[in-house]
C-alpha cells in the first residue's frame, strides 16, 4: 500500500468511554487515551461520556478548545479530541419495549452544558458515563436540533441485538419508524463489530446515509482502542469540517473488524454452545434445538430481514479495510493470549521500529518486517490480515469469533480487559513506557 496515502488520512475513533462508564477500565483517563492513541496511530478521538459530571470536569481541565476541537498538550505536542458521548434510550413504543444506544457529537462545552441541563430535567446522569433515559429516539433528536443544529446524532452499533437501532431485541425496522418526522437529522449509522459496510449497503433505508465505524472501547489497550475507526480526509481540522464530511459522505472510508469476529454475528445460544446460519434459523423457526427457547437473533439475520424491505441502491460507497488488531495477529502466531508478555515483546519491537500500529498493519513491507521478525507465520498473518483474508469462525450470542489458522481454531479474545488491567504487562522495563513516555 502507498504510504503517501496515509498523509491524506485522519484516522478517528469517536465512540469511546471513560472510567466512569460501567464495565470500563478504572485507568481509562485522558492521559492514557492519548498515550495509547499515539501508539495505535489514531489521529483524532472522541472524548466519550461528556454527560458525566466528573469526566466533564476532567475534559475542561485538560483540554483546550480551538475551532470546536479540544486539544491535549504535552511534551510530545498536541492531540485532538471531539466532544462525544453515548446515551441509552429505553422506552416503549407501539406496545414494544425499545432499547437504543445513540452516539452524539457536540461543537462546544457550552452546548454540552445545555444538553446536560436538559437531561437533568429527565433523570440522573451522574451514575454512569452512558446514562439511561426514558426518552424516545424522535424526541432526543428533536431536542438536540433545538439546542444546536451542529450536534450530530449517530446510531451506535446499529445491528447488535440488545441496543442497536435495528437490533432484533428492542430495535426498529427503519429510521423513519424510530425517529419519525426527525429522521432527516440522522446522517450516519455505526456498523458495530458484528457488521460491515457491505452488509449495510444491502439495506434500502441506508441508501443516503454515511456508514461509519468506531470502537466503542471500554479500555485504552490497543487491541480495543481504534479496532474500528473512520478515515476522514485531512483537510481543515475543525469540528465543522468533520461534521461536514459525515453529513456529505465525503470521508475516505472505514477500518472494520471482520464482522464474523463480532459477538453477535450469527444466531445462537451461548449456554447451549449452539450457533447457526440464517437458513438454519428459518428452518428451526427461531427455536434453539438444545433448550427449546428462542435463539438470540444476530446481525446477519437482521440484515437479511431488512434487505427484504426494498432494493438498495447505496451510492458513494466508501472503501473499507477489514483488519484485526496487531495484538491479536501476534497472539495467533504465538498461540498465546493477547496480554502474554511474549506478545507484548513482539508488539513493542514493531512499534519501536515502525512508529505505530496502523503503520505496521497498513504499510510496512515484507522486507522490512523480515529484518526484525524471525517468524514466517507472523509475517504471513500480517500480510493476510492486510488483505482481509484471515478466516474467522463467526461469533454469536456474546461469544467472540475464532480465527482459523491452517485448520486450527484460535480464540480471538483469550484475555479480557479486566485481566489486562490487573496484570503487570506494561512495567518499567517495557519499551512503550521507557522510550516513548
C-alpha positions as CSV (number, residue, x, y, z in Angstrom):
1,X,0.0,0.0,0.0
2,X,1.2,3.5,-0.8
3,X,2.5,5.2,2.3
4,X,1.8,8.6,0.8
5,X,-1.9,7.8,1.0
6,X,-1.6,8.0,4.8
7,X,-0.6,11.6,4.5
8,X,-4.1,12.4,3.5
9,X,-5.7,10.4,6.2
10,X,-7.1,11.4,9.6
11,X,-7.9,8.2,11.5
12,X,-10.6,8.9,14.1
13,X,-12.3,6.9,16.8
14,X,-15.2,8.9,18.0
15,X,-17.1,6.4,20.1
16,X,-15.2,5.6,23.3
17,X,-15.8,5.6,27.0
18,X,-14.2,6.8,30.2
19,X,-13.5,5.2,33.6
20,X,-17.0,6.4,34.7
21,X,-18.8,4.0,32.4
22,X,-19.8,0.6,33.6
23,X,-17.6,-2.3,32.7
24,X,-14.7,0.0,31.8
25,X,-11.1,0.2,33.0
26,X,-10.6,2.2,36.1
27,X,-7.5,3.7,34.4
28,X,-9.4,4.9,31.3
29,X,-8.4,8.6,31.6
30,X,-7.4,11.3,29.2
31,X,-3.6,10.8,29.7
32,X,-3.9,7.0,28.9
33,X,-6.2,7.6,25.9
34,X,-3.7,10.0,24.3
35,X,-0.7,7.7,25.1
36,X,-2.3,4.7,23.5
37,X,-3.9,6.5,20.7
38,X,-0.5,7.6,19.6
39,X,0.8,4.1,19.8
40,X,-2.1,2.8,17.8
41,X,-1.8,5.6,15.1
42,X,-5.1,7.3,15.8
43,X,-5.2,11.0,14.8
44,X,-8.5,12.1,16.5
45,X,-10.5,10.8,19.4
46,X,-13.9,11.4,20.8
47,X,-13.9,12.3,24.5
48,X,-16.8,10.0,25.3
49,X,-19.1,10.4,28.3
50,X,-19.5,14.2,28.4
51,X,-22.7,13.8,30.3
52,X,-20.8,12.5,33.4
53,X,-20.1,15.5,35.7
54,X,-16.6,14.3,36.9
55,X,-15.5,13.3,33.4
56,X,-16.7,16.7,32.0
57,X,-14.6,18.4,34.7
58,X,-11.5,16.4,33.6
59,X,-12.2,17.4,30.0
60,X,-12.4,21.1,31.0
61,X,-9.2,20.9,33.0
62,X,-7.0,19.0,30.5
63,X,-8.3,20.1,27.0
64,X,-8.2,23.5,25.3
65,X,-10.6,24.4,22.5
66,X,-9.7,25.6,19.0
67,X,-12.2,25.5,16.2
68,X,-14.5,23.1,18.0
69,X,-11.6,20.7,18.5
70,X,-10.3,20.1,22.1
71,X,-6.6,19.7,22.3
72,X,-4.5,17.9,24.9
73,X,-0.9,19.3,25.2
74,X,2.2,17.7,26.5
75,X,5.9,17.5,25.7
76,X,5.1,15.5,22.5
77,X,2.8,18.1,21.1
78,X,-1.0,18.4,20.8
79,X,-3.5,15.7,20.4
80,X,-7.1,16.5,19.3
81,X,-10.5,15.4,20.6
82,X,-14.1,16.0,19.6
83,X,-16.7,16.2,22.4
84,X,-18.7,13.0,22.2
85,X,-21.0,10.9,24.4
86,X,-23.4,7.9,24.3
87,X,-26.9,7.7,25.7
88,X,-29.1,4.7,26.3
89,X,-32.7,5.2,25.5
90,X,-35.1,2.7,27.0
91,X,-38.8,3.3,26.4
92,X,-42.0,1.8,25.0
93,X,-43.4,2.4,21.5
94,X,-46.2,0.6,19.6
95,X,-46.6,-1.8,22.5
96,X,-42.9,-2.9,22.4
97,X,-40.0,-2.2,24.7
98,X,-37.3,-0.3,22.8
99,X,-33.6,-0.2,23.7
100,X,-31.4,2.1,21.6
101,X,-27.9,3.5,22.0
102,X,-27.0,6.7,20.3
103,X,-23.6,8.4,20.0
104,X,-23.6,12.2,19.6
105,X,-21.0,14.8,18.9
106,X,-21.1,18.4,20.2
107,X,-19.3,21.6,19.0
108,X,-18.5,23.2,22.4
109,X,-18.6,22.8,26.2
110,X,-21.3,25.5,26.2
111,X,-23.5,23.2,24.0
112,X,-22.7,20.2,26.2
113,X,-23.8,22.1,29.3
114,X,-27.1,22.9,27.6
115,X,-27.6,19.2,26.8
116,X,-26.8,18.3,30.4
117,X,-29.2,20.9,31.9
118,X,-32.0,19.4,29.7
119,X,-31.1,15.8,30.7
120,X,-31.2,16.8,34.4
121,X,-34.9,17.5,33.9
122,X,-35.4,13.9,32.7
123,X,-33.3,12.0,35.3
124,X,-29.9,11.4,36.7
125,X,-26.6,11.4,34.7
126,X,-24.1,11.1,37.5
127,X,-24.2,7.3,38.0
128,X,-22.8,6.1,34.6
129,X,-20.9,7.6,31.7
130,X,-23.6,6.1,29.4
131,X,-26.8,7.0,31.3
132,X,-30.2,5.6,30.7
133,X,-33.2,7.8,30.0
134,X,-36.8,7.1,29.1
135,X,-36.7,9.5,26.1
136,X,-37.7,8.4,22.6
137,X,-35.3,8.5,19.7
138,X,-37.5,11.1,18.0
139,X,-37.7,13.4,21.0
140,X,-33.9,13.1,21.7
141,X,-33.0,14.0,18.1
142,X,-35.5,16.9,18.1
143,X,-34.1,18.3,21.3
144,X,-30.5,18.1,20.0
145,X,-31.7,20.0,16.9
146,X,-33.3,22.7,19.1
147,X,-30.2,23.1,21.3
148,X,-27.8,23.4,18.4
149,X,-28.1,22.2,14.8
150,X,-24.4,21.3,14.7
151,X,-25.0,18.4,17.1
152,X,-24.5,15.2,15.2
153,X,-26.6,12.1,16.3
154,X,-25.3,8.7,15.1
155,X,-26.9,5.3,15.7
156,X,-24.4,3.3,17.7
157,X,-23.6,-0.4,16.8
158,X,-26.7,-0.3,14.8
159,X,-27.5,-4.0,14.4
160,X,-26.5,-5.6,17.8
161,X,-29.5,-7.4,19.2
162,X,-29.9,-5.6,22.5
163,X,-29.2,-1.9,21.9
164,X,-28.9,-1.4,18.1
165,X,-31.4,0.8,16.3
166,X,-32.0,-2.2,14.0
167,X,-31.4,-4.8,16.7
168,X,-33.6,-7.9,17.0
169,X,-34.5,-7.1,20.6
170,X,-35.9,-3.6,21.0
171,X,-34.9,-2.2,17.7
172,X,-36.8,-0.8,14.7
173,X,-37.2,-1.8,11.0
174,X,-36.4,1.7,9.7
175,X,-35.0,5.0,10.8
176,X,-38.4,6.6,10.0
177,X,-40.1,4.3,12.5
178,X,-37.6,5.3,15.2
179,X,-37.2,9.0,14.5
180,X,-40.5,9.8,12.8
181,X,-40.5,13.3,11.4
182,X,-36.9,13.9,12.6
183,X,-35.3,11.1,10.6
184,X,-33.7,13.7,8.4
185,X,-31.4,14.5,11.3
186,X,-29.7,11.1,11.1
187,X,-26.9,11.3,8.6
188,X,-24.9,8.3,9.7
189,X,-25.0,4.9,11.4
190,X,-22.2,3.0,13.1
191,X,-21.6,-0.5,11.8
192,X,-20.6,-2.1,15.1
193,X,-18.2,-5.0,15.2
194,X,-20.7,-7.6,14.0
195,X,-21.5,-5.9,10.7
196,X,-19.5,-4.2,7.9
197,X,-20.3,-1.7,5.1
198,X,-21.0,-4.4,2.6
199,X,-23.8,-5.7,4.8
200,X,-25.2,-2.2,5.4
201,X,-25.2,-1.5,1.6
202,X,-27.9,-4.1,1.2
203,X,-30.5,-2.1,3.2
204,X,-32.5,0.5,1.3
205,X,-33.2,2.5,4.4
206,X,-29.5,3.3,4.5
207,X,-29.1,4.4,0.8
208,X,-28.4,8.0,1.7
209,X,-26.6,7.5,5.0
210,X,-22.9,7.5,5.8
211,X,-21.6,4.2,7.1
212,X,-19.1,5.0,9.9
213,X,-17.2,2.8,12.3
214,X,-15.8,3.4,15.8
215,X,-14.5,1.1,18.5
216,X,-16.9,1.6,21.5
217,X,-13.9,0.7,23.5
218,X,-14.1,0.1,27.3
219,X,-10.3,0.2,27.8
220,X,-7.3,2.0,26.3
221,X,-5.4,-1.1,25.2
222,X,-4.5,-1.0,21.5
223,X,-6.4,-4.2,20.7
224,X,-9.6,-2.3,21.8
225,X,-9.0,1.4,21.1
226,X,-9.3,2.0,17.4
227,X,-10.1,-1.6,16.5
228,X,-12.7,0.0,14.3
229,X,-12.3,3.6,13.0
230,X,-13.3,6.1,10.3
231,X,-10.7,7.6,8.0
232,X,-11.5,11.2,7.3
233,X,-9.7,13.3,4.8
234,X,-7.0,15.5,6.3
235,X,-8.4,18.9,5.4
236,X,-9.1,21.7,7.9
237,X,-9.1,20.2,11.4
238,X,-12.3,21.8,12.8
239,X,-15.5,20.4,14.3
240,X,-17.5,21.8,11.4
241,X,-15.3,20.1,8.8
242,X,-15.5,16.7,10.5
243,X,-19.3,17.0,10.6
244,X,-19.5,18.1,7.0
245,X,-17.6,15.0,5.9
246,X,-20.1,12.8,7.8
247,X,-23.2,14.6,6.5
248,X,-22.0,14.8,2.9
249,X,-20.4,11.4,2.8
250,X,-17.1,13.0,2.0
251,X,-14.7,11.0,4.2
252,X,-12.3,8.4,2.8
253,X,-13.6,5.1,4.3
254,X,-13.5,2.9,7.4
255,X,-11.4,0.4,9.3
256,X,-13.6,-2.7,10.2
257,X,-13.0,-5.8,12.2
258,X,-14.2,-8.9,10.3
259,X,-17.9,-9.0,11.2
260,X,-17.5,-12.7,12.0
261,X,-15.3,-11.6,14.8
262,X,-18.2,-9.8,16.5
263,X,-20.1,-11.3,19.4
264,X,-23.5,-11.2,17.7
265,X,-22.8,-12.0,14.0
266,X,-24.7,-15.3,13.8
267,X,-27.8,-16.6,15.7
268,X,-27.4,-18.9,18.6
269,X,-27.3,-19.7,22.3
270,X,-24.1,-19.2,24.2
271,X,-25.1,-21.5,27.1
272,X,-26.1,-24.3,24.7
273,X,-22.9,-23.9,22.6
274,X,-25.1,-23.7,19.5
275,X,-24.9,-21.3,16.6
276,X,-26.5,-21.3,13.1
277,X,-26.9,-19.6,9.8
278,X,-29.9,-17.6,8.6
279,X,-31.2,-20.6,6.6
280,X,-30.9,-22.8,9.7
281,X,-32.6,-20.3,11.9
282,X,-35.5,-20.2,9.4
283,X,-35.7,-24.0,9.3
284,X,-35.8,-24.1,13.1
285,X,-38.4,-21.3,13.3
286,X,-36.0,-19.4,15.6
287,X,-36.0,-22.1,18.3
288,X,-32.9,-23.5,19.8
289,X,-32.8,-27.3,19.3
290,X,-30.9,-27.8,22.5
291,X,-33.1,-26.0,25.1
292,X,-36.2,-25.2,23.1
293,X,-36.1,-21.5,23.8
294,X,-35.9,-18.6,21.3
295,X,-32.5,-18.1,19.7
296,X,-30.7,-14.8,20.1
297,X,-31.0,-13.4,16.6
298,X,-27.8,-12.0,15.3
299,X,-26.8,-9.3,12.9
300,X,-26.6,-11.4,9.8
301,X,-30.3,-12.4,10.2
302,X,-31.4,-8.8,10.8
303,X,-29.6,-7.7,7.6
304,X,-31.5,-10.5,5.8
305,X,-34.8,-9.3,7.2
306,X,-34.2,-5.6,6.4
307,X,-32.9,-6.4,3.0
308,X,-36.3,-7.8,2.0
309,X,-37.9,-4.4,2.7
310,X,-36.7,-2.8,-0.6
311,X,-34.0,-2.9,-3.2
312,X,-30.9,-0.9,-2.0
313,X,-29.1,1.5,-4.3
314,X,-26.3,2.8,-2.0
315,X,-24.3,5.5,-3.8
316,X,-20.9,6.9,-2.9
317,X,-19.8,3.7,-1.3
318,X,-16.7,4.2,0.8
319,X,-13.6,2.0,0.7
320,X,-13.2,-0.1,3.8
321,X,-10.4,-2.2,5.3
322,X,-11.1,-5.5,7.1
323,X,-8.4,-5.8,9.9
324,X,-7.8,-7.5,13.1
325,X,-5.7,-5.6,15.7
326,X,-2.0,-6.3,15.7
327,X,-2.0,-7.8,19.2
328,X,-4.4,-10.5,18.0
329,X,-2.3,-11.2,14.9
330,X,0.7,-11.7,17.1
331,X,-1.4,-13.8,19.5
332,X,-2.4,-16.1,16.7
333,X,1.2,-16.6,15.6
334,X,2.5,-17.3,19.1
335,X,-0.6,-19.2,20.2
336,X,-0.7,-17.0,23.3
337,X,-3.2,-14.7,24.9
338,X,-3.2,-11.1,23.7
339,X,-1.7,-9.9,27.0
340,X,1.0,-12.5,27.2
341,X,4.5,-11.0,27.8
342,X,5.8,-12.6,24.7
343,X,3.1,-11.0,22.6
344,X,3.8,-7.6,24.2
345,X,7.5,-8.1,23.5
346,X,6.9,-8.6,19.7
347,X,4.4,-5.7,19.7
348,X,6.9,-3.4,21.4
349,X,9.6,-4.3,18.9
350,X,7.4,-3.5,16.0
351,X,6.2,-0.2,17.5
352,X,9.8,0.8,18.3
353,X,10.8,0.3,14.7
354,X,7.8,1.5,12.8
355,X,6.2,4.2,15.0
356,X,2.6,3.0,15.5
357,X,0.3,0.0,14.9
358,X,-1.5,1.3,11.9
359,X,1.8,1.7,10.1
360,X,2.5,-2.0,10.7
361,X,-1.0,-3.1,9.7
362,X,-1.1,-1.0,6.5
363,X,2.3,0.0,5.2
364,X,5.4,-1.9,6.3
365,X,6.8,-4.2,3.6
366,X,7.7,-7.9,3.8
367,X,11.3,-7.0,3.5
368,X,11.1,-4.5,6.4
369,X,9.2,-7.0,8.6
370,X,11.7,-9.7,7.8
371,X,14.6,-7.6,9.1
372,X,13.2,-7.6,12.6
373,X,11.0,-10.6,12.8
374,X,12.3,-14.2,12.8
375,X,8.8,-15.6,12.4
376,X,7.5,-16.5,9.0
377,X,4.0,-17.3,10.2
378,X,3.6,-13.9,11.9
379,X,4.8,-12.1,8.7
380,X,2.3,-14.2,6.7
381,X,-0.5,-13.4,9.1
382,X,0.2,-9.6,9.0
383,X,0.0,-9.7,5.2
384,X,-3.1,-11.9,5.2
385,X,-4.7,-9.5,7.7
386,X,-3.8,-6.6,5.4
387,X,-5.7,-8.3,2.6
388,X,-8.7,-9.2,4.8
389,X,-8.0,-12.9,4.3
390,X,-7.8,-14.3,7.8
391,X,-10.7,-16.8,8.1
392,X,-12.8,-16.3,11.2
393,X,-15.4,-18.7,12.6
394,X,-18.3,-16.4,13.4
395,X,-19.3,-15.3,16.9
396,X,-22.8,-15.5,18.4
397,X,-24.8,-14.6,21.5
398,X,-22.0,-12.8,23.2
399,X,-19.2,-15.2,22.1
400,X,-16.4,-13.7,20.0
401,X,-15.4,-15.3,16.7
402,X,-12.4,-17.6,16.3
403,X,-9.6,-17.3,13.7
404,X,-8.9,-20.4,11.7
405,X,-5.2,-20.9,11.0
406,X,-4.2,-23.9,8.9
407,X,-7.4,-25.7,10.0
408,X,-6.8,-24.8,13.7
409,X,-9.3,-22.6,15.6
410,X,-7.8,-19.9,17.8
411,X,-9.9,-17.7,20.1
412,X,-9.6,-14.0,19.3
413,X,-10.5,-12.9,22.9
414,X,-8.3,-15.0,25.1
415,X,-7.7,-12.3,27.7
416,X,-10.3,-9.9,29.0
417,X,-9.6,-6.2,29.5
418,X,-10.1,-6.7,33.2
419,X,-7.2,-9.3,33.2
420,X,-5.1,-6.8,31.2
421,X,-5.8,-4.1,33.7
422,X,-4.8,-6.3,36.7
423,X,-1.6,-7.8,35.1
424,X,1.8,-6.1,35.1
425,X,2.3,-6.5,31.4
426,X,3.4,-2.9,30.9
427,X,6.2,-2.4,33.6
428,X,9.0,0.0,33.8
429,X,11.2,-2.2,31.6
430,X,8.8,-2.2,28.7
431,X,9.7,-0.2,25.6
432,X,6.4,1.8,25.4
433,X,7.0,3.4,28.8
434,X,10.8,3.5,28.8
435,X,11.4,5.0,25.4
436,X,8.2,6.7,24.3
437,X,6.8,8.1,27.5
